Amino acid sequence: MSVTPSTPEGSPAPDHTSGIPDTSGIPVTPSAPGTTGGTVGTGTPPAPGTPAAPGTPAAPGTHAVPGTPAAPGGLPVLAEVVRSGFVEGRHRGSLVVLAADGTVELALGDVTAPVFPRSSNKPMQAAGVLRAGLDLAGERLALAAASHSGEIFHRDLVQKMLVEHGLLAEQLQCPPDLPLDPVEAETYLASGAVRDRVTMNCSGKHTAMLAVCALRGWPTESYLDPGHPLQQLIHSVVEEAAGERVAAVGTDGCGAPLMAITLTGLARAFRSFVLAGPGSAERRVADAMRTHPEYVAGTRRPDTWLMREVPGALSKMGAEAVQAVALPDGRALAFKIDDGGGRALGPVLARALGLLGVEAPVVTRIGSAPLLGGGREVGEIRAAF
């Protein structure tokens, strides 16, 4: 039996405050023909010790990161699809790397334009639920920030949480879906099961949102309305964590409001979670995710592998090929593959982790993306920066 899994928030899978300055309009210096789409800002050279964008000559005291030049006026190539030694495809995108002190160490493409982080916003949504007064911890809090794989232990805990808060699965407003993990989806369908709201990868988040609304006496039937008190609170949490205004509000694949921020803002947000004080909502979310990563993703997912094998790492992917990671000392990264090609996520993430100085066997595992021909390996998807 063959199934096509869903990506986080239910998208079809390809081949997840007042007083804060608005940084979403920071200009990007356009590339001249033949140069990269690289660094951002006002055209000033990088500060000493800051890597230059690929293809850009390094100023004295800086170092350049080898890479593939962008097309004139376009985004740089972050990954190449190589079959039988022939480059048959390219994935362009934008990526930002923050140093431990929060400064931009590397910017490829346009990292000051707003994007929808998709499920990479989930830690902030979970922090909003905690700030609203819901007391979650451990696996339950990790599941509230999850794009879970729909494995049995995920589904069982969602059901337990619904019962604990006096809720019914019918109250969830995420769409019915199959397990996100294709191996689990095969088993699920073979058992005779059908698409279900509890199985949908965002069901933990929706359960937490419903639970806090019931606790606070807020309307449960309109908990996904952008004007709902809970969603207004989450909006503020996103702006506070990102250090910038939300540029746009849309609707995610699961039906929840989705706040657009820049990739730089997304990296800042993840950095703020790992550096937050003990006991804060942000630190509680980060700690729950890092302690129970299999509830954030699943047993066969890179986010789980990374948080399990790199001490203190916080990692969350999102649909349309978005990824954010922060390390416990404040180093962070965020990127988006422009065409939403999820197959490029692993190789780009592995290369970006290398730029952050992460040396662990899991990086090689995450970066492995072989291409098959006739049932055997004939190529790979590889990072190109």
C-alpha positions in Angstrom: 0.0 0.0 0.0 1.3 3.4 -0.9 0.3 6.7 0.7 1.2 10.3 0.1 1.8 11.8 3.6 0.9 15.3 4.5 3.4 17.9 5.4 2.8 19.9 8.7 -0.5 21.7 8.8 -2.0 19.4 6.3 -0.4 20.8 3.1 0.0 18.3 0.2 3.5 16.8 0.3 5.9 17.8 -2.6 7.8 14.8 -5.2 5.6 23.6 9.7 3.6 44.1 20.9 3.5 47.4 21.5 6.7 49.3 21.5 8.6 46.8 19.4 10.2 48.4 16.3 9.0 47.3 12.9 12.0 45.7 11.1 10.1 44.0 8.4 10.8 46.9 6.0 14.6 46.9 6.3 15.9 47.3 2.8 17.9 44.6 1.0 20.8 45.7 -1.1 20.1 44.2 -4.6 22.8 42.1 -6.1 24.6 43.2 -9.2 24.6 40.7 -12.1 27.0 37.9 -11.4 27.1 38.5 -7.6 25.2 36.6 -4.9 22.0 37.6 -3.4 23.9 37.4 -0.1 24.2 39.9 2.7 21.5 42.3 3.8 21.4 45.8 5.1 22.3 49.2 3.7 25.3 48.1 1.6 28.0 48.5 4.2 30.7 45.9 4.4 30.5 43.1 7.0 32.0 43.8 10.4 35.3 42.2 11.1 34.8 38.5 11.9 31.5 38.3 10.0 31.4 35.9 7.1 30.7 37.4 3.7 28.0 36.0 1.5 29.0 33.3 -1.0 30.6 34.7 -4.1 31.3 38.1 -2.5 35.0 39.0 -1.9 35.7 39.1 1.8 36.8 42.4 3.2 40.0 42.5 5.2 39.5 40.6 8.4 36.5 38.7 7.2 36.0 35.2 5.8 33.9 34.2 2.9 31.7 31.1 2.9 32.0 29.2 -0.5 28.7 29.0 -2.3 26.7 29.2 -5.5 26.0 32.6 -6.9 22.4 33.8 -7.2 20.8 34.7 -10.5 20.7 38.5 -11.0 18.0 39.8 -8.8 17.2 36.3 -7.5 17.8 34.2 -4.4 20.9 32.1 -4.0 20.9 28.3 -4.6 20.9 26.6 -1.3 20.7 23.0 -2.6 21.3 21.1 -5.8 19.7 17.9 -7.0 22.4 15.7 -8.6 21.6 12.6 -10.5 24.3 10.5 -12.1 26.7 13.4 -11.8 24.3 15.8 -13.6 22.7 18.7 -11.7 19.0 18.3 -12.7 17.5 20.7 -10.2 18.2 23.6 -7.8 16.4 24.9 -4.7 16.9 28.6 -4.0 16.1 30.2 -0.7 17.2 32.4 2.2 19.1 31.6 5.4 20.3 33.5 8.4 22.8 32.5 11.0 23.1 34.3 14.3 26.1 34.4 16.5 25.9 33.7 20.2 25.4 37.4 21.0 22.5 37.6 18.6 24.3 39.5 15.7 23.8 38.3 12.2 26.8 36.2 11.3 25.7 35.1 7.8 22.7 36.1 5.6 22.0 34.5 2.3 19.1 35.7 0.2 16.5 38.0 1.8 16.3 37.4 5.5 14.4 40.7 6.3 11.4 39.9 4.1 8.4 38.4 6.0 7.6 34.8 5.6 5.0 32.5 7.1 7.1 30.2 9.4 4.3 27.7 9.4 4.9 25.1 12.2 8.1 26.8 13.3 5.7 29.3 15.0 4.4 26.5 17.3 6.8 27.1 20.2 5.5 30.7 20.4 1.9 29.4 20.2 2.6 27.0 23.0 4.1 29.8 25.1 0.9 31.9 24.5 -1.2 29.0 25.9 1.0 28.9 29.0 0.8 32.7 29.4 -3.0 32.4 29.2 -3.0 30.2 32.3 -2.9 26.5 31.1 -0.6 24.5 33.3 1.1 22.0 30.9 4.4 20.3 31.4 6.4 17.4 30.1 5.1 15.4 27.2 1.9 17.3 27.2 3.6 20.7 26.7 5.9 19.2 24.0 2.8 17.9 22.2 1.3 21.4 22.3 4.2 22.6 20.3 4.3 19.6 18.0 3.9 18.7 14.3 3.6 15.1 15.5 3.9 12.1 13.2 0.6 10.5 14.2 2.2 7.6 15.9 0.1 5.6 18.5 1.7 7.4 21.4 0.9 10.8 19.9 -2.7 9.9 19.3 -3.1 8.3 22.8 -1.8 11.4 24.5 -4.1 13.8 22.5 -7.0 11.6 23.6 -5.9 11.7 27.2 -5.5 15.5 27.1 -9.0 15.9 25.7 -10.5 13.8 28.5 -8.4 15.6 31.2 -9.9 18.9 30.1 -13.4 17.8 29.5 -13.2 18.1 25.8 -14.4 16.1 22.8 -12.4 15.3 19.7 -15.3 16.8 17.7 -14.5 20.2 19.2 -11.0 20.2 17.5 -11.1 22.4 14.4 -8.0 21.0 12.7 -9.0 19.0 9.6 -9.1 15.2 9.7 -5.9 13.7 8.3 -3.7 10.6 8.1 -0.5 10.3 10.1 2.2 12.6 8.9 4.8 9.8 9.0 4.5 7.7 5.9 5.5 4.5 7.6 2.9 5.1 10.3 0.3 6.0 7.6 0.8 2.6 5.9 0.1 0.8 9.2 -2.8 3.1 10.1 -4.6 2.5 6.8 -3.9 -1.2 6.9 -5.7 -1.3 10.2 -8.9 0.1 8.5 -8.6 3.5 10.1 -9.6 6.7 8.3 -8.6 10.3 8.4 -9.2 11.8 11.9 -8.8 15.1 13.7 -6.8 13.5 16.5 -4.4 12.0 13.9 -3.8 15.3 12.3 -0.2 16.5 13.1 -1.5 19.8 14.8 -4.0 18.1 17.1 -1.8 18.6 20.2 -1.7 22.4 19.6 -5.4 22.5 19.0 -6.2 20.5 22.1 -4.0 22.9 24.2 -5.8 25.9 22.6 -9.2 24.5 23.4 -8.2 23.6 26.9 -7.0 27.1 27.9 -10.2 28.6 26.4 -12.3 26.3 28.5 -10.2 27.2 31.5 -10.5 30.9 31.0 -14.2 30.9 29.9 -13.3 32.1 26.5 -15.4 31.0 23.5 -14.3 27.5 22.3 -16.2 27.5 19.0 -14.2 30.6 17.8 -10.8 29.7 19.2 -9.2 30.0 15.7 -10.6 33.5 15.0 -7.6 36.0 14.8 -9.6 38.4 17.0 -10.1 35.7 19.8 -8.4 36.7 23.1 -6.1 33.7 22.9 -5.0 34.4 19.3 -4.4 38.1 20.2 -2.2 36.9 23.1 -0.2 34.6 20.8 0.2 37.5 18.3 1.9 39.5 21.1 4.1 36.6 22.1 5.3 36.2 18.5 6.1 39.9 18.2 7.9 39.9 21.5 10.0 36.8 20.8 10.9 37.9 17.2 11.6 41.5 18.2 9.5 42.9 15.3 6.0 43.5 14.2 4.0 40.7 12.6 3.9 41.7 9.0 0.7 39.7 8.0 -1.8 37.3 9.5 -2.9 34.3 7.4 -4.6 31.0 7.9 -2.4 27.9 8.4 -3.2 24.5 6.9 -4.6 23.4 10.3 -6.9 26.5 10.3 -5.1 28.4 13.1 -4.0 32.0 12.6 -0.5 32.3 11.1 1.8 35.2 11.8 4.4 36.3 9.3 7.8 37.4 10.5 11.2 37.6 9.0 13.7 34.8 9.0 15.9 37.0 11.2 13.0 37.4 13.6 12.4 33.7 13.6 16.0 32.9 14.5 15.8 35.6 17.2 12.6 34.0 18.6 14.2 30.6 19.0 17.3 32.2 20.5 15.1 34.0 23.1 13.4 30.7 24.1 16.7 28.9 24.9 18.0 31.9 26.8 14.8 32.7 28.6 14.9 32.5 32.4 13.9 29.3 34.2 10.2 29.1 34.9 9.2 31.5 32.1 6.7 30.3 29.6 9.3 30.4 26.8 11.9 28.4 28.8 9.2 25.9 29.9 8.3 25.3 26.2 11.9 25.0 25.2 12.7 22.6 28.0 9.7 20.4 27.3 10.5 20.2 23.6 14.2 19.3 24.3 13.3 16.7 26.9 10.6 15.0 24.9 11.5 15.6 21.3 9.7 12.5 20.1 6.4 14.2 21.1 7.4 17.3 19.1 8.0 15.3 15.9 8.3 11.5 15.9 10.6 8.5 16.0 11.7 9.0 12.4 12.0 12.8 12.2 15.1 15.1 12.0 13.8 17.5 14.7 13.7 14.5 17.1 17.2 13.3 16.2 18.7 16.7 16.5 17.2 17.6 19.9 17.9 14.1 21.2 21.6 14.0 20.1 22.8 17.6 20.4 22.5 18.7 24.0 20.4 21.8 24.5 19.4 22.2 20.8 15.9 23.5 20.1 14.6 22.6 16.6 11.3 23.0 14.8 10.5 22.6 11.1 7.5 24.0 9.3 5.7 23.4 6.1 6.9 24.9 2.9 10.4 24.0 3.9 11.0 26.3 6.9 13.4 25.4 9.7 14.6 27.1 12.8 17.2 25.9 15.3 18.8 27.5 18.4 21.7 26.2 20.5 21.8 26.7 24.3 24.5 29.4 24.0 22.3 31.6 21.8 23.6 30.6 18.4 20.6 30.2 16.0 19.6 29.8 12.4 16.5 30.0 10.3 15.9 29.3 6.6 13.3 28.8 4.0 13.5 27.0 0.7 11.7 29.3 -1.6 9.8 26.7 -3.6 8.7 24.8 -0.5 10.8 21.8 -1.5 11.0 19.8 1.7 13.5 17.3 0.2 16.1 20.1 0.5 15.6 20.6 4.2 18.0 18.0 5.5 21.0 18.9 3.4 20.5 22.6 4.0 20.0 22.1 7.7 23.1 19.9 8.0 25.2 22.5 6.2 23.8 25.3 8.4 24.5 23.3 11.5 28.1 22.9 10.3 28.4 26.7 10.0 27.2 27.0 13.6 30.0 24.7 14.6 27.9 21.6 15.4 29.9 18.5 15.1 27.9 15.3 15.7 27.1 12.1 13.8 23.5 13.3 13.7 24.4 16.1 11.3 25.5 13.6 8.7 22.4 11.6 9.3 20.2 14.7 8.8 22.1 15.7 5.7 21.8 12.4 3.9 19.4 12.7 1.0 20.2 10.1 -1.6 18.5 9.8 -5.0 17.6 6.4 -6.3 17.5 5.0 -9.8 16.4 1.4 -10.4 16.3 0.8 -6.6 19.9 1.9 -6.1 21.6 5.1 -5.1 22.6 7.2 -8.2 22.8 10.7 -6.8 22.0 13.0 -3.9 20.5 16.3 -2.9 23.3 18.4 -1.5 23.9 21.8 0.0 25.3 24.4 -2.4 26.6 27.1 0.0 
